[in-house]
Amino acid sequence: FSCWNPLQSLLSSMKQACEILTRDPEGGAARIPFETFSFLYSYLAGIDEEISETETEAFLEGIKEQADKHHGMVLIRHF
């Protein structure tokens, strides 16, 4: 028996999205623009009723701080 964690499921989906949408070569950092990451994360988190808007905003604020240090790009290691 395992507990389903909506946030872990969402982060797993975001990792896959980064790997699909990146322009980095295979095996690279899988960077995507913060705007793209934010749009997808907000959309997917909005579908999941267990993730509050406040949690989403706080998470994205932290990711944006990291992305700003990397020319506006989100790296998988940021989350």
KEFIGU-327305 format. One record per residue (C-alpha): residue number from 1; residue in three letters; x, y, z negated. Coordinates in Angstrom, 3 decimals. Example, Ala and Ser with C-alpha at 12.3 -4.5 7.8 and 13.67 -1.06 7.14 Angstrom:
{1 "ALA" {12.300 -4.500 -7.800}} {2 "SER" {13.670 -1.060 -7.140}} 
END
This chain:
{1 "PHE" {0.000 0.000 0.000}} {2 "SER" {1.384 3.397 0.935}} {3 "CYS" {-0.015 6.866 0.439}} {4 "TRP" {-0.680 8.767 3.628}} {5 "ASN" {0.998 12.140 3.412}} {6 "PRO" {-0.489 14.678 5.855}} {7 "LEU" {2.546 16.956 5.652}} {8 "GLN" {4.980 14.122 6.462}} {9 "SER" {2.782 13.095 9.368}} {10 "LEU" {2.708 16.668 10.640}} {11 "LEU" {6.486 17.050 10.319}} {12 "SER" {6.992 13.797 12.192}} {13 "SER" {4.771 15.139 14.986}} {14 "MET" {6.739 18.394 15.020}} {15 "LYS" {10.022 16.507 15.290}} {16 "GLN" {8.669 14.652 18.318}} {17 "ALA" {7.424 17.926 19.830}} {18 "CYS" {10.881 19.480 19.429}} {19 "GLU" {12.502 16.478 21.101}} {20 "ILE" {10.030 16.657 23.996}} {21 "LEU" {10.050 20.439 24.519}} {22 "THR" {13.737 21.224 24.009}} {23 "ARG" {16.033 22.236 26.811}} {24 "ASP" {18.999 20.822 24.878}} {25 "PRO" {20.665 17.740 26.362}} {26 "GLU" {19.697 14.277 25.099}} {27 "GLY" {21.019 13.812 21.562}} {28 "GLY" {21.399 17.574 21.058}} {29 "ALA" {19.911 19.785 18.351}} {30 "ALA" {16.419 19.699 19.963}} {31 "ARG" {15.951 23.453 19.487}} {32 "ILE" {12.722 25.191 20.466}} {33 "PRO" {11.718 28.857 20.168}} {34 "PHE" {10.113 29.808 16.843}} {35 "GLU" {7.039 31.099 18.691}} {36 "THR" {6.449 27.675 20.240}} {37 "PHE" {7.078 25.865 16.954}} {38 "SER" {4.791 28.239 15.050}} {39 "PHE" {1.974 27.879 17.579}} {40 "LEU" {2.091 24.071 17.534}} {41 "TYR" {2.509 23.795 13.770}} {42 "SER" {-0.351 26.215 13.077}} {43 "TYR" {-2.618 24.382 15.504}} {44 "LEU" {-1.879 20.929 14.090}} {45 "ALA" {-2.017 22.086 10.458}} {46 "GLY" {-5.362 23.770 11.200}} {47 "ILE" {-6.824 20.463 12.330}} {48 "ASP" {-5.812 18.783 9.053}} {49 "GLU" {-8.180 19.916 6.323}} {50 "GLU" {-5.699 18.830 3.617}} {51 "ILE" {-3.124 21.481 4.578}} {52 "SER" {-4.153 24.963 3.450}} {53 "GLU" {-3.601 28.131 5.430}} {54 "THR" {-1.471 29.422 2.537}} {55 "GLU" {0.782 26.336 2.728}} {56 "THR" {1.086 26.765 6.488}} {57 "GLU" {2.023 30.438 6.218}} {58 "ALA" {4.600 29.771 3.480}} {59 "PHE" {6.172 26.921 5.471}} {60 "LEU" {6.389 28.996 8.651}} {61 "GLU" {7.887 31.934 6.761}} {62 "GLY" {10.727 29.687 5.575}} {63 "ILE" {11.224 28.249 9.060}} {64 "LYS" {11.321 31.759 10.557}} {65 "GLU" {14.099 32.751 8.139}} {66 "GLN" {16.148 29.780 9.362}} {67 "ALA" {15.294 30.410 13.023}} {68 "ASP" {16.347 34.062 12.730}} {69 "LYS" {19.843 32.840 11.837}} {70 "HIS" {19.893 30.768 15.056}} {71 "HIS" {18.801 33.333 17.659}} {72 "GLY" {15.088 32.642 17.092}} {73 "MET" {15.407 28.900 17.636}} {74 "VAL" {14.040 26.206 15.313}} {75 "LEU" {16.218 23.144 14.789}} {76 "ILE" {14.869 19.850 13.482}} {77 "ARG" {17.149 20.100 10.461}} {78 "HIS" {15.261 23.241 9.405}} {79 "PHE" {12.371 21.062 8.304}} 
END
